[in-house]
Amino acid sequence: MALSNQFEPLDKTQHNIKAFRCGKPVMDEFLHRYAAKNAQLGLSKTWVLPDRQPETGKAAIAAYYTLSLLSIAPEQLNDGKSLPRYPAPVTLLARLAVASNYQGKGLGTTALLASLMQAVKASGLPTYAVVLDVLNEAARAFYQQFAFFKPLDDAGMRLFVPMRVLKKQFQAA
């Protein structure tokens, strides 16, 4: 195994997409069926952490995350800032998963931090925040370890962090 130290854009000719299994069928199916197609259509972009294995032609995927854009009502982004009355652009952390055989090694945190850094440095249009939908209670417990996430809904299953907070966080690191 030669686990890479950085994420790279998904490339179905270089990465073994169909072999990825994380224990959550919806996350597996997205990578298997939709990630490459959505990137081709300009709907989202997926980055993977490859594990290059010389005996196979394609690299295994240890973890992945997907970013997209979204517009959200400004009143939902209740972080003390006065925003215009029209929908605000945000970056959506649409997917984040770690392959079953790589779980328990800190790759979830690695993937989360890589996705947030990617959102900060992404070229193109500016966005106000990063928003994510929490898959289940275990995922919510994972995200709650990071004090900068705020709830966007009463159930706490949609979270956000303002881009200014991330920029400050990553400049200090």
Salt bridges, closest charged atoms under 4 A:
GLU8 OE2 - HIS15 NE2 2.64
GLU8 OE1 - ARG52 NH2 2.88
GLU29 OE2 - ARG33 NH1 2.78
ASP79 OD2 - ARG164 NH2 2.82
ASP133 OD1 - ARG158 NE 2.53
GLU137 OE1 - ARG140 NH2 2.72
